[in-house]
Amino acid sequence: MPALRELLRAAWRRAVQMARLSIGVPDYDTYVAHMRRHHPEREVMSYARFFDERMRARYRAGGGRCC
């Protein structure tokens, strides 16, 4: 049963990640893992700062237009 529980937990995490990406919400856990693996000398942003930066980057290019 523990193996099944871990399998379901991993599937749930993947489904949540896909749902967030499909609506444009960045994945903070992936960012943290990347930073720790590839840039250990750099400080990891807080979730609030990360989310704010990602939203600014997403909407900066569009200039605030609707369509």
BELHU-V744174 format. One record per pair of residues at least 4 apart in sequence whose C-alpha atoms are under 8 Angstrom apart, sorted by sequence separation. I is the first residue (numbers start at 1). J is the second residue. If there is no record, write none. Layout:
BEGIN
<<I J> <I J>>
END
This chain:
BEGIN
<<1 5> <2 6> <3 7> <4 8> <5 9> <6 10> <7 11> <8 12> <9 13> <10 14> <11 15> <12 16> <13 17> <14 18> <15 19> <16 20> <17 21> <18 22> <19 23> <20 24> <21 25> <27 31> <28 32> <29 33> <30 34> <31 35> <32 36> <33 37> <34 38> <35 39> <36 40> <45 49> <46 50> <47 51> <48 52> <49 53> <50 54> <51 55> <52 56> <53 57> <54 58> <55 59> <56 60> <57 61> <58 62> <59 63> <60 64> <20 25> <21 26> <34 39> <35 40> <45 50> <59 64> <20 26> <21 27> <20 27> <35 42> <36 44> <35 44> <17 27> <32 44> <28 47> <28 50> <28 51> <26 51> <26 54>>
END
